[in-house]
C-alpha cells in the first residue's frame, strides 16, 4: 500500500496529505484487486493505526456493496474468511478495537449477510456464534452486527429499491424459519450471563431485542422468563432505561386487540406491584422520561385495542379495555404535570387519544369529567414559561419549549372538542384572577393568562373571527375578557413576552373593537408608544410593526377619526436612514415596509376627498423622492465598493417603500379615484434614472422593475410613456436572469393594455429577441448545470412572451417584423416544440402554434403560411411525441401532448379535407405508418369532440 498516502488518513495531517489519501481511496475503489491487499492487512493485522484499519474496512465495504458480483467464487470465499479470521483475532486482542472500527466492521458483516445469506452463507449466524461464544469482546461485535443487519433490513429511513425490499422480506422470512429461535436463545444467555457484570453488553442486547421484536414472533420474547428478567432489569440503575425501551417495543408490537390488552394489563400489574407507579419517589428524570414513553405506549395500545373492539362490535371486551384505560389516567396525569417537560411531552399522545375516546362517548361519568378538568389544569400549568427561558437570545432549550407548547396547544384544542363550556369557564377563571392583580404577579403567569385567551380563538373556532356574535354566553365571556385586557393597563407590564402576547391577542380579536370601538384610542396609543413601536426591545418593535399594519387594515372603517394623528406620530418611523450618518433607526427596513403600507391604507381608506388624499400621499412620498435623488448622485460618485453597495441598498429601500404604499389601492379605491396618479408618476420620473446607473445594476434594476410592476397594476395608460425608455435601459448588457425578470413586465403590459401598446411592442420586438438569442447562443461549459438551467428558464420566458403576444390578439406585432424575421421566430417555436426536452416549454410552443394557425391558417392568411403549416407545424406534432425524452408518465408532458392535439385539430379546422388528404397521402406514408393506423388516425382527427382525439393520441404514443 502507498504508505505516504496513508499518512493523510490521520485527522491531524495537513490538507495536501489528506487530499492525497482521498485520491488514493478513489483509486483503490476502482482497482480490481486493491481490496485483497486491504483484506490481507486486516486478517494479518499489518497495521496498528486505527485510521488505516478503518480505511481498509471502507475499501472492503465498497467492494461488497457495489462490485461483489464481479468477484470469482474463490475471491468471495476469501472475503468471508477474512472477516471470520478478523473476528477470531478480536477474541485474543489485549485491547478492544475503537468503537468506530467495530461499527464499520459490523456494517461490512451486515452487507455481506444480506448479499450471501440466502445463497452461499445460510449458516452465517451459527458461524459467528461459534467464534464468539460468550466472550464479551465477541458478544459486543455479534450484537453490533445484529443491529447493522436490522438497519439494512428494517430501517425505514433507508430508501430501498423494490428489488431490495423483496430480498429483505425473503431474508426475514427465512430467518424466522431457520434461526430466530436460536438467536433469541443467544440473547437470553447473554442477558443472563452479563446482567450483573457487564452493563454495556447487557444494554446492547436489550437494544437488539427491542429492535427485532417488531418483526419476529412475539411469543419468543413476551413470555415469563424474558419478561421477568426485563422487570428485574427495571430495578438495576444502569440497565433500567434500556429495559424500559425494550418493554416499550414489546408493547408497541401489532397484535390481536384482546391479546394486547392482556399483555399490557399483566405488565402493568407487575410494574405497579414493584412500585414503579409511585413516580413522586423517583428522582432520576432520564429514567422517568423513558418510563413516561412506556406508559404512553401502553395507554395508546389499549386505546387502539378499544377502537378495534368497538369496530368489531365486541362490546364486552371493549368495556374491559376502557376500564383498563381509565385505571391508567391517574398515572398519566402525574406524568403530564411533571415539572420536567420531556417526561410530560412523552405522555401527551396517550392524553390526546384518551380525550378522543371521551369525545366519542354519549355521556361522561363524573370521574371522566374530573379527568377532563385535571388535564385542562395540567395543560394551563405546563404552558407557563420557566425562570430560565432566555427571551433575548433563544437557543436550543427555548426552541424545544416552543415545540412542547405546540403539543400542549393540540391538547387544548382537543379539550375544547370534548367540553367547550368547561374550557371557556376555566380560562375565564384563570384570566380574571390573574389580571386583577397583574402588577404583583410574575410575568410567566400573566403571559400564560393572556396566551390562554389567545388560544381560545382557535380552540373554539368560528367563521371569519365572529367571536362576538352568535352564542351569547360565549360571546359575552370573550367580550368581558377582551375588555379587561385592554382596560386593565397590562399592556404596560415590563416583560417582552407579556407585551407581545397583548398585541397578538388584540389583533387576533380585532372584531371586538367593532363591538366596543371606544377602546380603539388606548390600543392605538399602546401600539405607537414605548409599549409597541418604540419599545426598548428590537424584537417587540419588529413584531409590533407587522401587527399594527394588520390592526389598521382590519379596522380601517373605524380609523377615520385618528388618521392625521397616527400619520403625525409615525413620521419619524418613516425616515429613510442613509448609511453614512451611523444613526440606528428604531425599525429595520423590513419593518418600515409595514409602516409605509399602514400609512397607505390609512390615507386610501379614509373618508377624505381626493384632494386631501393626494396631499397626504404627497407628504408621505416626497421625502422618499428627495432622498432618492441625493443618494443616487452620491452613488454615481462613490469609489468604495462597500459604500456603493450600502447606498444602492438604501435606494432600493426607498423604491420598495413607495411600492408598498401602492398595496393600499383596490378596485373600489383606485389610484385615479384617490387623485394620486400624479404622485406616483412623479415617483416613476424620480426612480427611472437609476436604471442607467452603471454601478450596482442588479439591485437597482430589481427594485425599479418591481415598482414598474406595481404601477402597471395601479395606474392606467398614463404609465405607458415611461415604458419605452425603461425597457431600453433594462435591455442594455443584460444576463439571462435580467431578461427572465424583464419579460414578465412586458407580458404584464401586453395583457393589460393590449392594442394600446402595439406600436411600442412592434418597435421593441426584435431588439428584445436579439437580446434573448444573444444570451441563448453564448457558449457555456458542458457540465455547467446552473448556466443550462438559466438558459432553460429564459427559453420558457421567451415562449411565454410569444404566447402573451399571440393570445392578446396582437399577432400583427409579429407579422409586421418582415418575412425573414417572422420565419426566424416561427422556426424557434418549432424547435421549442420538438428539440428541447422541456415539456413546459413544449406545451407553450404548441399553444402558440395553434393560436397562429387559428389566426393565419385560413385561406386569407399571410402568403406562405399554409406551406409553413405543412412543412413544419404538422411534422412538429408527430416528431415531438416520438422523441425518446417525451415521457407520458410525466404530468407536464401529458399537457404538452394535449396542446399538440389541439394544434392538429386547429389545422384540420382551418384547412379542412386538404389537411386530411395531406396526412393520408403524403406525410404519414413518408413515416412508414401502416395504412390501417393512418385510417384510424384521420378518423379520430375528424371527430367533432376534441377529447376523443386527445385520448386517441395518448394511446397511440
JOQUIHU-V750792 format. One record per residue. N is the residue number from 1. PSI is psi in radians with two decimals (* if undefined). Layout:
BEGIN
{{N,PSI} {N,PSI}}
END
This chain:
BEGIN
{{1,2.70} {2,1.68} {3,-0.61} {4,-0.79} {5,-0.63} {6,-0.45} {7,-0.51} {8,-0.12} {9,-0.38} {10,2.27} {11,-0.41} {12,0.00} {13,2.71} {14,2.95} {15,-0.55} {16,-0.81} {17,-0.69} {18,-0.73} {19,-0.75} {20,-0.71} {21,-0.72} {22,-0.78} {23,-0.66} {24,-0.70} {25,-0.80} {26,-0.69} {27,-0.75} {28,-0.58} {29,-0.65} {30,-0.28} {31,2.39} {32,-0.43} {33,0.16} {34,-0.59} {35,-0.53} {36,-0.69} {37,-0.73} {38,-0.75} {39,-0.77} {40,-0.77} {41,-0.65} {42,-0.80} {43,-0.68} {44,0.11} {45,0.89} {46,-0.63} {47,2.48} {48,-0.28} {49,2.17} {50,-0.66} {51,-0.55} {52,-0.69} {53,-0.79} {54,-0.73} {55,-0.77} {56,-0.74} {57,-0.63} {58,-0.72} {59,-0.75} {60,-0.75} {61,-0.78} {62,-0.72} {63,-0.81} {64,-0.67} {65,-0.70} {66,-0.37} {67,0.33} {68,-0.66} {69,-0.29} {70,-0.21} {71,2.69} {72,2.91} {73,-0.71} {74,-0.76} {75,-0.66} {76,-0.70} {77,-0.69} {78,-0.70} {79,-0.76} {80,-0.82} {81,-0.67} {82,-0.82} {83,-0.74} {84,-0.73} {85,-0.58} {86,-0.70} {87,-0.77} {88,-0.71} {89,-0.52} {90,-0.48} {91,-0.51} {92,-0.24} {93,2.35} {94,-0.64} {95,2.42} {96,2.72} {97,2.78} {98,2.66} {99,-0.72} {100,-0.49} {101,-0.73} {102,-0.71} {103,-0.71} {104,-0.72} {105,-0.76} {106,-0.67} {107,-0.73} {108,-0.74} {109,-0.78} {110,-0.70} {111,-0.72} {112,-0.66} {113,-0.89} {114,-0.42} {115,-0.64} {116,-0.41} {117,-0.75} {118,-0.26} {119,-1.26} {120,-0.24} {121,1.03} {122,-0.36} {123,0.36} {124,-0.97} {125,-0.67} {126,-0.68} {127,-0.73} {128,-0.76} {129,-0.61} {130,-0.48} {131,-0.80} {132,-0.55} {133,-2.21} {134,0.32} {135,2.21} {136,-0.65} {137,-0.77} {138,-0.73} {139,-0.72} {140,-0.80} {141,-0.72} {142,-0.77} {143,-0.66} {144,-0.68} {145,-0.75} {146,-0.72} {147,-0.67} {148,-0.66} {149,-0.75} {150,-0.73} {151,-0.51} {152,-0.66} {153,-0.60} {154,-0.42} {155,2.07} {156,-0.24} {157,-0.29} {158,2.24} {159,2.13} {160,2.58} {161,2.88} {162,-0.55} {163,-0.80} {164,-0.68} {165,-0.71} {166,-0.78} {167,-0.78} {168,-0.68} {169,-0.74} {170,-0.73} {171,-0.81} {172,-0.72} {173,-0.77} {174,-0.71} {175,-0.72} {176,-0.69} {177,-0.76} {178,-0.63} {179,-0.15} {180,-0.82} {181,-0.68} {182,-0.67} {183,-0.77} {184,-0.73} {185,-0.74} {186,-0.64} {187,-0.72} {188,-0.79} {189,-0.75} {190,-0.81} {191,-0.78} {192,-0.69} {193,-0.65} {194,0.02} {195,-0.52} {196,-0.18} {197,-0.43} {198,1.58} {199,-0.55} {200,-0.83} {201,-0.70} {202,-0.78} {203,-0.68} {204,-0.74} {205,-0.69} {206,-0.63} {207,-0.71} {208,-0.81} {209,-0.79} {210,-0.64} {211,-0.75} {212,-0.38} {213,-0.42} {214,-0.37} {215,0.20} {216,3.02} {217,2.10} {218,-0.53} {219,-0.35} {220,-0.44} {221,-0.77} {222,1.18} {223,2.97} {224,-0.80} {225,-0.70} {226,-0.85} {227,-0.72} {228,-0.67} {229,-0.77} {230,-0.71} {231,-0.61} {232,-0.74} {233,-0.47} {234,-0.31} {235,0.01} {236,2.09} {237,-0.77} {238,-0.21} {239,-0.31} {240,-0.54} {241,-0.78} {242,-0.64} {243,-0.68} {244,-0.82} {245,-0.65} {246,-0.77} {247,-0.65} {248,-0.78} {249,-0.65} {250,-0.80} {251,-0.55} {252,-0.20} {253,2.32} {254,2.32} {255,3.12} {256,2.39} {257,-0.67} {258,-0.74} {259,-0.73} {260,-0.74} {261,-0.76} {262,-0.76} {263,-0.86} {264,-0.75} {265,-0.73} {266,-0.67} {267,-0.78} {268,-0.74} {269,-0.82} {270,-0.76} {271,-0.68} {272,-0.78} {273,-0.39} {274,0.03} {275,0.18} {276,-0.35} {277,-0.22} {278,1.33} {279,-0.26} {280,-0.29} {281,-0.23} {282,2.24} {283,-0.27} {284,1.76} {285,-0.52} {286,-0.74} {287,-0.73} {288,-0.57} {289,-0.71} {290,-0.68} {291,-0.67} {292,-0.71} {293,-0.67} {294,-0.81} {295,-0.69} {296,-0.77} {297,-0.74} {298,-0.77} {299,-0.83} {300,-0.59} {301,-0.72} {302,-0.66} {303,-0.70} {304,-0.73} {305,-0.82} {306,-0.80} {307,-0.78} {308,-0.72} {309,-0.71} {310,-0.76} {311,-0.66} {312,-0.07} {313,0.28} {314,1.41} {315,-0.67} {316,-0.90} {317,-0.55} {318,-0.67} {319,-0.75} {320,-0.73} {321,-0.74} {322,-0.70} {323,-0.78} {324,-0.70} {325,-0.82} {326,-0.61} {327,-0.22} {328,-0.14} {329,-0.67} {330,-0.75} {331,-0.74} {332,-0.76} {333,-0.69} {334,-0.72} {335,-0.64} {336,-0.65} {337,-0.08} {338,2.49} {339,-0.38} {340,2.14} {341,-0.52} {342,-0.74} {343,-0.80} {344,-0.77} {345,-0.64} {346,-0.29} {347,-0.06} {348,-0.61} {349,-0.81} {350,-0.79} {351,-0.83} {352,-0.81} {353,-0.60} {354,-0.75} {355,-0.58} {356,-0.65} {357,-0.83} {358,-0.63} {359,-0.53} {360,-0.29} {361,2.48} {362,-0.62} {363,2.49} {364,2.48} {365,2.94} {366,-0.69} {367,-0.74} {368,-0.69} {369,-0.71} {370,-0.66} {371,-0.76} {372,-0.78} {373,-0.69} {374,-0.72} {375,-0.72} {376,-0.80} {377,-0.66} {378,-0.78} {379,-0.78} {380,-0.71} {381,-0.76} {382,-0.31} {383,-0.24} {384,2.38} {385,2.69} {386,3.02} {387,-0.55} {388,-0.21} {389,2.20} {390,1.81} {391,-0.48} {392,-0.44} {393,1.36} {394,2.22} {395,-2.64} {396,-0.73} {397,-0.72} {398,-0.72} {399,-0.66} {400,-0.64} {401,-0.65} {402,-0.72} {403,-0.76} {404,-0.70} {405,-0.62} {406,-0.69} {407,-0.73} {408,-0.61} {409,-0.69} {410,-0.67} {411,-0.73} {412,-0.75} {413,-0.70} {414,-0.67} {415,-0.68} {416,-0.56} {417,-0.57} {418,-0.78} {419,1.42} {420,-0.62} {421,-0.78} {422,-0.74} {423,-0.82} {424,-0.78} {425,-0.72} {426,-0.79} {427,-0.75} {428,-0.71} {429,-0.87} {430,-0.79} {431,-0.87} {432,-0.80} {433,-0.60} {434,-0.79} {435,-0.30} {436,-0.65} {437,0.71} {438,-0.49} {439,-0.50} {440,0.19} {441,2.56} {442,2.62} {443,-0.70} {444,-0.53} {445,-0.64} {446,-0.79} {447,-0.79} {448,-0.55} {449,-0.79} {450,-0.65} {451,-0.70} {452,-0.72} {453,-0.75} {454,-0.74} {455,-0.42} {456,-0.54} {457,-0.64} {458,-0.54} {459,-0.59} {460,1.31} {461,2.59} {462,2.88} {463,2.41} {464,0.63} {465,0.40} {466,1.11} {467,-0.28} {468,0.38} {469,3.06} {470,-2.29} {471,1.93} {472,-0.80} {473,-0.69} {474,-0.82} {475,-0.75} {476,-0.58} {477,-0.80} {478,-0.66} {479,-0.73} {480,-0.80} {481,-0.72} {482,-0.69} {483,-0.78} {484,-0.77} {485,-0.82} {486,-0.27} {487,-0.22} {488,-0.29} {489,0.11} {490,-0.30} {491,-0.27} {492,0.03} {493,2.37} {494,1.00} {495,2.31} {496,-0.64} {497,-0.67} {498,-0.77} {499,-0.86} {500,-0.73} {501,-0.64} {502,-0.90} {503,-0.71} {504,-0.75} {505,-0.71} {506,-0.72} {507,-0.66} {508,-0.66} {509,0.74} {510,-0.44} {511,-0.38} {512,-0.61} {513,-0.21} {514,-0.42} {515,-0.70} {516,1.28} {517,-0.23} {518,-0.28} {519,-0.11} {520,-0.80} {521,-0.77} {522,-0.56} {523,-0.70} {524,-0.73} {525,-0.70} {526,-0.74} {527,-0.68} {528,-0.31} {529,-2.73} {530,-0.20} {531,-0.41} {532,-1.74} {533,-0.26} {534,0.43} {535,2.71} {536,-0.33} {537,2.22} {538,-0.59} {539,-0.74} {540,-0.77} {541,-0.76} {542,-0.84} {543,-0.65} {544,-0.63} {545,-0.78} {546,-0.81} {547,-0.63} {548,-0.75} {549,-0.64} {550,-0.72} {551,-0.83} {552,-0.74} {553,-0.80} {554,-0.41} {555,0.51} {556,-0.51} {557,-0.48} {558,-0.04} {559,-0.25} {560,-0.80} {561,-0.32} {562,-0.01} {563,-0.97} {564,-0.71} {565,-0.81} {566,-0.82} {567,-0.65} {568,-0.72} {569,-0.46} {570,0.06} {571,-0.89} {572,-0.40} {573,-0.23} {574,-0.08} {575,2.37} {576,2.02} {577,1.91} {578,2.70} {579,-0.42} {580,-0.34} {581,-0.01} {582,0.05} {583,2.19} {584,1.92} {585,2.79} {586,-0.62} {587,2.60} {588,2.91} {589,-0.56} {590,-0.69} {591,-0.66} {592,-0.55} {593,-0.74} {594,-0.65} {595,-0.72} {596,-0.75} {597,-0.72} {598,-0.79} {599,-0.76} {600,-0.78} {601,-0.76} {602,-0.78} {603,-0.87} {604,-0.70} {605,0.04} {606,2.91} {607,0.24} {608,2.73} {609,2.87} {610,-0.66} {611,-0.73} {612,-0.73} {613,-0.74} {614,-0.77} {615,-0.77} {616,-0.70} {617,-0.65} {618,-0.72} {619,-0.63} {620,-0.71} {621,-0.39} {622,-0.81} {623,-0.63} {624,-0.76} {625,-0.75} {626,-0.78} {627,-0.70} {628,-0.81} {629,-0.79} {630,-0.81} {631,-0.61} {632,-0.69} {633,-0.76} {634,-0.69} {635,-0.74} {636,-0.52} {637,-0.22} {638,2.35} {639,-0.75} {640,2.29} {641,-0.63} {642,-0.73} {643,-0.69} {644,-0.81} {645,-0.72} {646,-0.57} {647,-0.75} {648,-0.69} {649,-0.81} {650,-0.72} {651,-0.73} {652,-0.68} {653,-0.74} {654,-0.80} {655,-0.73} {656,-0.71} {657,-0.76} {658,-0.72} {659,-0.79} {660,-0.59} {661,-0.50} {662,-0.19} {663,-0.25} {664,-0.38} {665,2.72} {666,-3.11} {667,-0.53} {668,-0.55} {669,1.47} {670,2.89} {671,-0.72} {672,-0.86} {673,-0.59} {674,0.00} {675,0.43} {676,0.06} {677,-0.80} {678,-0.72} {679,-0.79} {680,-0.54} {681,-0.64} {682,-0.71} {683,-0.79} {684,-0.83} {685,-0.66} {686,-0.72} {687,-0.54} {688,-0.61} {689,-0.39} {690,-0.41} {691,-0.44} {692,0.09} {693,2.20} {694,-0.24} {695,2.58} {696,0.77} {697,-0.82} {698,-0.92} {699,-0.68} {700,-0.79} {701,-0.74} {702,-0.80} {703,-0.81} {704,-0.65} {705,-0.77} {706,-0.73} {707,-0.73} {708,-0.77} {709,-0.83} {710,-0.72} {711,-0.63} {712,-0.61} {713,-0.77} {714,-0.62} {715,2.95} {716,-2.58} {717,-0.20} {718,-0.29} {719,-0.40} {720,-0.70} {721,-0.39} {722,-0.31} {723,-0.79} {724,-0.84} {725,-0.64} {726,-0.75} {727,-0.74} {728,-0.80} {729,-0.68} {730,-0.34} {731,-0.12} {732,2.43} {733,1.26} {734,2.74} {735,3.06} {736,-0.76} {737,-0.71} {738,-0.78} {739,-0.75} {740,-0.63} {741,-0.38} {742,-0.67} {743,-0.77} {744,-0.53} {745,-0.80} {746,-0.71} {747,-0.73} {748,-0.77} {749,-0.79} {750,-0.82} {751,-0.61} {752,-0.82} {753,-0.21} {754,-2.05} {755,-0.46} {756,-0.52} {757,0.13} {758,-0.82} {759,-0.78} {760,-0.77} {761,-0.72} {762,-0.62} {763,-0.71} {764,0.02} {765,-0.98} {766,-0.70} {767,-0.72} {768,-0.79} {769,-0.70} {770,-0.76} {771,-0.73} {772,-0.86} {773,-0.64} {774,-0.77} {775,-0.73} {776,-0.51} {777,-0.06} {778,2.36} {779,2.53} {780,2.77} {781,2.55} {782,-0.69} {783,0.43} {784,1.65} {785,-0.74} {786,-0.63} {787,-0.72} {788,-0.72} {789,-0.71} {790,-0.72} {791,-0.71} {792,-0.76} {793,-0.64} {794,-0.71} {795,-0.78} {796,-0.76} {797,-0.69} {798,-0.83} {799,-0.61} {800,-0.62} {801,-0.85} {802,-0.65} {803,-0.73} {804,-0.78} {805,-0.86} {806,-0.64} {807,-0.31} {808,0.27} {809,0.58} {810,0.70} {811,-0.34} {812,-0.41} {813,-0.73} {814,-0.80} {815,-0.55} {816,0.21} {817,0.10} {818,2.49} {819,-0.76} {820,-0.80} {821,-0.71} {822,-0.79} {823,-0.71} {824,-0.75} {825,-0.81} {826,-0.66} {827,-0.67} {828,-0.61} {829,-0.71} {830,-0.76} {831,-0.77} {832,-0.62} {833,-0.53} {834,-0.78} {835,-0.54} {836,2.25} {837,1.10} {838,1.67} {839,-0.51} {840,-0.79} {841,-0.69} {842,-0.76} {843,-0.84} {844,-0.74} {845,-0.73} {846,-0.58} {847,-0.75} {848,-0.82} {849,-0.77} {850,-0.56} {851,-0.75} {852,-0.68} {853,-0.73} {854,-0.69} {855,-0.70} {856,-0.06} {857,-0.05} {858,-3.04} {859,-0.45} {860,0.36} {861,3.04} {862,2.62} {863,2.33} {864,-0.20} {865,-0.62} {866,-0.73} {867,-0.74} {868,-0.68} {869,-0.86} {870,-0.59} {871,-0.60} {872,-0.81} {873,-0.80} {874,-0.89} {875,-0.68} {876,-0.63} {877,-0.32} {878,-0.70} {879,-0.64} {880,-0.95} {881,-0.37} {882,-0.15} {883,2.55} {884,-0.63} {885,-0.10} {886,1.70} {887,1.89} {888,-0.02} {889,-0.23} {890,2.29} {891,-0.69} {892,-0.63} {893,-0.68} {894,-0.70} {895,-0.66} {896,-0.72} {897,-0.65} {898,-0.73} {899,-0.56} {900,-0.72} {901,-0.72} {902,-0.70} {903,-0.83} {904,-0.71} {905,-0.70} {906,-0.70} {907,-0.77} {908,-0.70} {909,-0.73} {910,-0.55} {911,-0.25} {912,-2.57} {913,-0.51} {914,-0.67} {915,-0.80} {916,-0.74} {917,-0.77} {918,-0.75} {919,-0.78} {920,-0.73} {921,-0.45} {922,-1.09} {923,-0.94} {924,-0.70} {925,-0.58} {926,-0.35} {927,0.16} {928,0.69} {929,2.40} {930,2.47} {931,-0.69} {932,-0.57} {933,-0.66} {934,-0.78} {935,-0.87} {936,-0.81} {937,-0.86} {938,-0.59} {939,-0.79} {940,-0.69} {941,-0.58} {942,-0.06} {943,2.41} {944,-0.57} {945,2.02} {946,-0.52} {947,-0.69} {948,-0.81} {949,-0.72} {950,-0.81} {951,-0.65} {952,-0.77} {953,-0.70} {954,-0.75} {955,-0.70} {956,-0.73} {957,*}}
END
